[in-house]
Amino acid sequence: MMEEDRFLEELMKLTRAEVLSSRAFALCWDCPDQGTRADRTHALQLRATNPMDSSPLPGWGLALERFQEARANAWEAYKADKEGFLEQALSGGLWESAAVLTARTLPAIHYVVEGLLPQGLTILASPPKYGKSWLMLDLCVQTARGGQLLGRRCSRSSCLYLALEDSPRRLQDRLCKLLAGQPCPPGFYYQTSSPGIGEGLLANIELFAQRHPDCRLVVIDTLQKVRTNADRTAGGAYAADYRDAGALKELADRLGLCLVLVHHLRKMEDTSDPFNRIAGTNGLSGAADTNIVLARASRQDAETAFHLTGRDVEEQHLAIRFNKERFRWEVMGDAADLETQRLAAAYEENLWVQTIRRGVDQAPDHRWQATAVGLMKGCAALYGRCPADTPQAAGRQLEALFPLLLERDCIQHTSRYSSGSRVHIFRRLSEEEALFGPSAGGSGESGGSGESGESGT
């Protein structure tokens, strides 16, 4: 139990940041007498809400509603586990009672972009020249405006864009194109130079957040421009990545910001997990709360896959396209659905598929056969060109099509060897065979030959 003189001494030491903390209320409630607890709580209220020049008890000028909300939250935690609440708050220990946690009312996660971009550390990675800087510029404009990005609502706030690969002239040019004659919203601030991590970057961001308390978004474009020169050989690479990302995450969490790091991808492909392509070690992507990857099957593709995963967002895979007239990224739909459509269109346009369909449809018993050379000649005769230059290349391309022919056209493929050549046999299955399997009513590999000039050779 704390004596009255000690309580008053500790009360006057409370800073503006501490006056609504768990420790402040623990100072009031660390006594058995209910009346004393009430008197101390009233004194704390005056310390929090009185003007700074009040006498005899100067305060911090906070709104009464803020004090009442903090008191209610602390009281719920205190009731859940009195001893645990007082022990942790007064000892300065890092542990906390789980009962207190479950009773505590915590602020909801703030989303800069609804359902896409929560507070915390985010990494946005893509190959060079993919348009990620256009996306980040639009993000800042829409955040300052309270507009929309990728069809999602943005929470209006001040923001800071570290455009470290741009000059003021280029940034001005891009802003004018993006704004299309509209005024730039207030609250959007930028820098084209910055100290590095460990050299003043964090202090600069913290100073901006202090001067602009409504700031919820900071973008660093690019991460490499603020990296330290730490030893990145052997075990040093992971440690350096985790240290840099960890320092930025701690800052974002402490200030309640969404801090976006624009980064690059490795050149290696990983179709199983696009997030494995984020440059650097797992220490970088592992420390981030949210990871976003922009990727295309080919740089010339119109659509870009937008892959997102994170601790506070659902994993999403969108297809987006850059509108060159509006200079904005737009959502085309779900990436998986569009990929399915793309593959279906590619299948329909495939010259091998068209050649095989024609041969099967024209065969009297819908059973057609040809060697790779025969297929190449037949394709060239029908369409004036062939997708492969050699029988070996044709064979590799055909192998990938056999499962699709069965799935999409009910055309079964088998083969046999004749005079050292592989003969491909294609047969359209009946409706019964398609439903219950080829053995339900079909013949094996015996039957008539097709009409290709190389049939059976």
C-alpha positions in Angstrom: 0.0 0.0 0.0 1.3 3.4 -1.0 1.3 6.2 1.6 -0.4 9.5 0.8 2.8 11.6 0.6 4.3 9.1 -1.8 1.1 9.1 -3.8 1.2 12.9 -4.2 4.8 12.8 -5.2 4.3 10.1 -7.9 1.1 12.0 -9.1 3.1 15.1 -9.8 5.8 13.1 -11.7 3.2 11.8 -14.2 3.9 13.1 -17.7 1.2 13.9 -20.3 1.8 10.4 -21.9 1.6 8.7 -18.5 -1.4 10.3 -16.8 -3.9 8.0 -18.5 -1.7 4.8 -18.2 -2.4 1.7 -16.2 0.3 2.7 -13.8 -1.4 6.0 -13.0 -4.7 4.3 -12.0 -2.7 1.6 -10.1 -1.2 4.4 -8.0 -4.8 5.4 -7.0 -6.1 1.9 -6.3 -3.2 0.4 -4.4 -4.9 0.8 -1.0 -7.7 -1.2 0.8 -9.9 1.8 1.6 -12.6 2.6 -0.9 -12.8 6.2 0.1 -9.1 6.7 -0.3 -9.2 5.1 -3.8 -12.0 7.5 -4.8 -10.1 10.6 -3.5 -6.9 9.6 -5.3 -8.8 8.9 -8.6 -10.4 12.4 -8.3 -6.9 13.9 -7.8 -5.7 12.0 -10.9 -8.6 13.4 -12.9 -7.6 16.9 -11.9 -4.0 16.2 -12.8 -5.1 15.0 -16.3 -7.7 17.6 -17.1 -6.7 20.8 -15.2 -5.0 23.5 -17.3 -1.2 23.6 -16.9 -1.3 26.9 -15.0 -3.9 25.7 -12.4 -3.1 26.0 -8.7 -2.5 24.2 -6.5 -2.7 21.2 -8.8 -1.5 21.9 -12.4 -2.7 19.5 -15.0 -2.2 18.5 -18.6 -5.4 19.9 -20.1 -6.8 16.7 -21.4 -10.5 16.3 -22.3 -12.6 14.9 -19.5 -14.0 12.3 -21.9 -10.6 10.9 -22.5 -10.0 10.5 -18.8 -13.3 8.9 -18.2 -12.7 6.4 -21.1 -9.3 5.5 -19.8 -10.6 5.1 -16.2 -13.4 2.8 -17.4 -10.9 0.6 -19.3 -8.5 0.4 -16.4 -11.3 -0.4 -13.9 -12.4 -3.4 -16.0 -8.9 -4.7 -16.1 -8.5 -4.1 -12.4 -11.7 -6.0 -11.6 -10.5 -9.0 -13.7 -7.3 -9.5 -11.7 -6.6 -6.9 -8.9 -3.3 -8.4 -7.8 -2.1 -9.0 -11.3 -3.1 -5.5 -12.5 -1.3 -3.8 -9.5 1.8 -6.0 -9.7 2.4 -5.4 -13.4 1.6 -1.7 -13.4 3.6 -0.7 -10.3 6.6 -3.1 -10.7 7.5 -2.0 -14.2 7.7 -5.6 -15.2 7.0 -6.6 -18.8 4.6 -9.4 -17.9 0.9 -8.9 -17.7 -2.1 -10.9 -16.4 -4.0 -12.7 -19.1 -7.2 -12.1 -17.2 -6.4 -8.3 -17.4 -5.8 -8.7 -21.1 -9.2 -10.3 -21.8 -11.0 -7.6 -19.8 -9.1 -4.7 -21.4 -10.8 -2.7 -24.2 -8.2 -2.2 -26.9 -8.4 0.2 -29.8 -9.5 -1.3 -33.1 -7.0 -1.8 -35.8 -6.9 1.2 -38.1 -7.0 0.6 -41.8 -5.5 3.2 -44.1 -7.2 1.3 -47.0 -10.3 -0.7 -45.9 -9.6 -4.4 -45.9 -6.2 -4.0 -47.6 -3.7 -1.9 -45.7 -3.8 -2.0 -41.8 -1.5 -0.1 -39.4 1.9 -1.7 -38.9 4.8 -2.4 -41.2 4.0 -3.3 -44.9 6.3 -4.4 -47.7 5.2 -3.7 -51.3 7.5 -5.5 -53.7 7.6 -5.9 -57.5 10.2 -6.0 -60.3 11.6 -2.6 -61.4 9.4 -0.4 -63.6 6.1 -2.1 -62.7 4.3 1.0 -61.6 4.5 0.6 -57.8 5.5 4.2 -57.4 2.3 5.3 -59.2 0.4 3.1 -56.8 2.0 4.6 -53.8 1.5 8.2 -55.1 -2.2 7.4 -55.6 -2.3 5.9 -52.1 -1.0 9.1 -50.6 -3.4 11.3 -52.6 -6.4 9.2 -51.7 -5.4 9.0 -48.1 -5.1 12.8 -47.8 -8.4 13.2 -49.7 -10.3 10.4 -48.1 -10.9 8.8 -51.5 -10.6 5.3 -52.8 -7.7 3.0 -53.9 -8.4 -0.1 -55.9 -12.1 0.2 -55.2 -11.6 0.4 -51.4 -12.3 3.3 -49.1 -9.3 5.2 -47.7 -9.4 6.7 -44.2 -8.6 10.4 -44.4 -5.4 11.5 -42.7 -2.2 13.3 -43.2 0.6 11.3 -44.8 4.3 11.5 -45.7 5.7 10.2 -48.9 9.5 9.7 -49.1 10.0 9.7 -52.9 13.7 8.9 -52.7 14.1 7.9 -56.4 12.3 11.0 -57.7 13.2 14.6 -58.2 10.8 17.4 -57.3 10.2 17.9 -61.1 9.3 14.3 -61.7 7.1 14.1 -58.7 5.3 17.3 -59.8 4.8 15.9 -63.3 3.3 12.7 -61.9 1.1 14.5 -59.4 -0.3 16.7 -62.1 -1.1 13.7 -64.3 -2.7 11.9 -61.4 -4.7 14.9 -60.2 -6.0 15.7 -63.7 -6.6 19.3 -62.9 -7.9 18.8 -59.4 -6.2 20.5 -56.5 -3.8 18.4 -54.4 -5.5 17.7 -51.1 -3.9 19.3 -48.0 -2.2 16.9 -45.6 0.0 15.2 -48.3 3.7 15.9 -47.5 6.8 14.6 -49.3 10.6 14.3 -49.2 13.0 13.5 -52.0 15.9 12.9 -49.7 16.3 11.2 -46.3 18.9 10.0 -43.8 19.2 6.2 -43.5 18.1 3.8 -40.8 20.2 4.5 -37.7 21.2 7.9 -39.2 18.2 9.9 -38.4 15.3 8.4 -40.4 13.3 7.2 -37.5 13.7 10.6 -35.6 12.6 12.4 -38.8 9.4 10.3 -39.1 8.7 10.7 -35.4 9.1 14.4 -35.6 6.6 14.5 -38.5 4.1 12.5 -36.5 4.5 14.9 -33.6 3.9 17.9 -35.8 1.0 16.1 -37.6 -0.8 14.0 -35.0 -3.5 12.9 -37.5 -0.8 11.2 -39.6 -1.6 7.5 -40.3 0.5 6.8 -43.4 4.2 7.0 -44.2 5.6 5.5 -47.5 9.4 4.9 -48.0 10.1 4.5 -51.7 12.4 2.7 -51.8 13.7 0.7 -48.8 17.1 0.3 -50.4 17.6 4.0 -50.3 17.6 4.0 -46.4 19.3 0.7 -45.8 22.4 0.6 -43.5 25.8 -0.6 -44.7 25.8 -3.4 -42.2 27.8 -6.6 -43.0 25.4 -8.7 -45.0 27.6 -11.8 -45.5 26.7 -15.2 -44.2 24.7 -14.9 -41.0 24.9 -11.1 -41.1 22.3 -10.8 -43.9 19.4 -12.1 -41.9 20.4 -10.2 -38.8 20.7 -6.9 -40.8 17.3 -7.5 -42.5 15.6 -8.3 -39.2 17.2 -5.4 -37.4 16.2 -2.8 -40.0 12.7 -4.1 -40.4 12.3 -4.6 -36.7 13.3 -0.9 -36.0 10.7 0.3 -38.6 8.0 -2.0 -37.2 8.6 -0.8 -33.7 8.3 2.8 -34.8 5.1 2.1 -36.8 3.5 0.3 -33.8 4.5 2.9 -31.3 3.1 5.8 -33.5 0.1 3.9 -34.7 1.1 4.3 -38.3 0.9 2.3 -41.5 4.5 2.3 -42.7 4.9 1.1 -46.3 8.4 0.0 -47.6 8.6 -0.1 -51.4 11.0 -3.0 -52.3 12.1 -5.3 -55.2 11.7 -9.0 -56.0 14.3 -11.5 -56.7 14.6 -12.6 -60.4 14.0 -16.2 -59.5 10.5 -17.6 -60.1 8.5 -19.3 -57.4 5.0 -20.2 -58.7 4.2 -22.0 -55.4 4.5 -18.9 -53.2 4.9 -15.4 -54.7 6.0 -14.0 -51.3 9.2 -16.1 -51.5 10.4 -13.7 -54.2 10.7 -10.7 -51.9 14.3 -9.6 -52.1 16.5 -10.2 -49.0 16.2 -12.9 -46.4 13.1 -14.0 -44.5 14.1 -11.6 -41.7 12.7 -8.8 -43.8 9.3 -10.2 -44.9 9.0 -12.1 -41.6 9.2 -8.9 -39.5 6.5 -7.2 -41.6 2.8 -7.3 -40.7 1.7 -7.2 -44.3 3.4 -8.3 -47.5 2.2 -7.3 -51.0 3.7 -8.6 -54.2 3.0 -7.4 -57.7 3.9 -9.9 -60.5 3.1 -10.9 -64.1 3.6 -14.1 -66.0 5.2 -11.8 -68.7 6.2 -8.2 -68.5 4.1 -7.5 -71.6 0.9 -8.8 -69.9 -1.9 -6.2 -69.4 -3.0 -7.5 -66.0 -0.8 -7.6 -62.9 -1.3 -10.0 -60.1 -1.7 -8.3 -56.7 -0.9 -10.8 -54.0 -1.5 -9.8 -50.4 -1.0 -11.6 -47.1 -0.7 -10.4 -43.5 -1.4 -10.8 -39.8 -4.5 -8.5 -39.8 -5.8 -8.9 -43.3 -7.3 -11.9 -45.2 -5.0 -13.3 -47.9 -6.1 -11.9 -51.3 -5.1 -12.3 -54.9 -6.4 -9.6 -57.2 -5.9 -8.8 -60.9 -5.1 -5.1 -61.4 -4.4 -3.1 -64.5 -2.7 0.3 -64.9 -5.0 2.8 -66.6 -2.7 4.8 -68.8 -5.2 7.6 -69.4 -6.0 8.1 -65.7 -2.6 7.1 -64.4 -4.3 4.9 -61.8 -4.3 1.2 -60.9 -7.7 -0.4 -61.2 -9.0 -3.8 -60.0 -10.1 -6.1 -62.8 -11.3 -9.0 -60.6 -10.0 -12.0 -58.6 -6.6 -13.1 -59.9 -7.5 -16.8 -59.9 -10.7 -16.2 -61.9 -8.9 -14.1 -64.5 -6.1 -16.6 -64.7 -8.6 -19.3 -65.4 -10.1 -17.2 -68.1 -6.7 -16.5 -69.6 -5.8 -20.2 -69.6 -9.2 -21.1 -71.2 -8.6 -18.5 -73.9 -5.1 -19.7 -74.6 -6.4 -23.3 -74.8 -9.1 -22.3 -77.4 -6.5 -20.5 -79.5 -3.9 -23.3 -79.4 -3.2 -24.6 -82.9 -2.5 -28.1 -81.6 -6.0 -28.2 -80.0 -7.6 -26.9 -83.2 -5.8 -29.5 -85.3 -6.7 -32.4 -83.0 -10.3 -31.4 -82.8 -10.6 -31.2 -86.5 -9.0 -34.6 -87.0 -11.2 -36.2 -84.4 -14.4 -34.6 -85.6 -13.8 -35.6 -89.2 -12.8 -39.2 -88.4 -15.7 -41.6 -89.0 -15.5 -43.2 -85.5 -14.1 -40.0 -83.9 -10.8 -41.8 -83.5 -7.8 -40.2 -85.1 -4.1 -40.9 -85.0 -0.9 -39.3 -86.2 2.8 -39.1 -85.4 4.3 -35.8 -84.2 5.5 -35.2 -87.8 2.0 -35.8 -89.1 0.6 -33.4 -86.6 3.1 -30.7 -87.6 2.3 -31.1 -91.3 -1.5 -31.2 -90.6 -1.3 -28.0 -88.5 0.8 -26.2 -91.1 -1.6 -27.2 -93.9 -4.6 -26.0 -91.9 -3.3 -22.8 -90.4 -0.3 -21.9 -92.4 2.1 -22.3 -89.5 3.1 -24.7 -86.7 3.8 -24.0 -83.0 6.9 -26.2 -83.0 10.1 -26.4 -85.2 11.0 -30.1 -84.4 9.1 -33.3 -83.5 10.8 -33.2 -80.1 9.5 -29.7 -79.4 6.0 -30.7 -80.6 6.0 -33.8 -78.3 6.8 -31.6 -75.3 4.0 -29.1 -76.1 1.5 -31.9 -76.7 2.3 -33.7 -73.4 1.0 -30.6 -71.6 -2.2 -30.6 -73.6 -3.3 -34.3 -73.1 -5.0 -33.7 -69.6 -6.7 -30.6 -70.9 -8.0 -32.3 -74.0 -9.7 -35.0 -71.8 -11.0 -32.4 -69.3 -12.3 -29.8 -71.8 -13.1 -31.7 -75.0 -13.5 -35.3 -73.7 -10.7 -36.4 -76.1 -8.7 -39.2 -74.7 -5.1 -39.7 -75.7 -3.2 -42.9 -75.9 -0.2 -43.9 -77.9 1.7 -46.8 -79.5 4.9 -47.3 -81.3 5.1 -48.3 -85.0 8.4 -48.7 -86.8 10.2 -46.7 -84.1 7.8 -43.8 -84.2 5.3 -42.8 -81.5 1.8 -42.7 -82.9 -0.6 -40.5 -80.9 -4.2 -41.8 -80.8 -7.0 -39.4 -80.0 -10.6 -40.6 -79.4 -13.6 -38.6 -78.4 -15.4 -40.3 -75.5 -19.1 -40.9 -75.4 -21.3 -39.2 -72.8 -21.4 -42.4 -70.8 -17.6 -42.7 -70.9 -17.1 -39.1 -70.0 -19.3 -39.5 -66.9 -18.1 -43.0 -65.7 -14.6 -43.4 -67.3 -13.3 -44.6 -70.6 -13.8 -48.3 -69.6 -17.6 -47.8 -69.4 -18.2 -48.3 -73.1 -15.1 -47.5 -75.0 -12.7 -49.5 -77.0 -9.0 -49.6 -76.4 -6.4 -48.6 -78.9 -7.8 -50.7 -81.8 -9.9 -49.1 -84.5 -9.7 -47.2 -87.7 -7.0 -44.7 -88.5 -7.5 -41.0 -89.2 -6.9 -38.9 -92.2 -3.5 -37.3 -91.5 -1.0 -37.8 -94.2 1.4 -39.3 -91.7 -1.2 -41.4 -89.9 0.2 -44.5 -88.3 3.8 -43.8 -89.3 
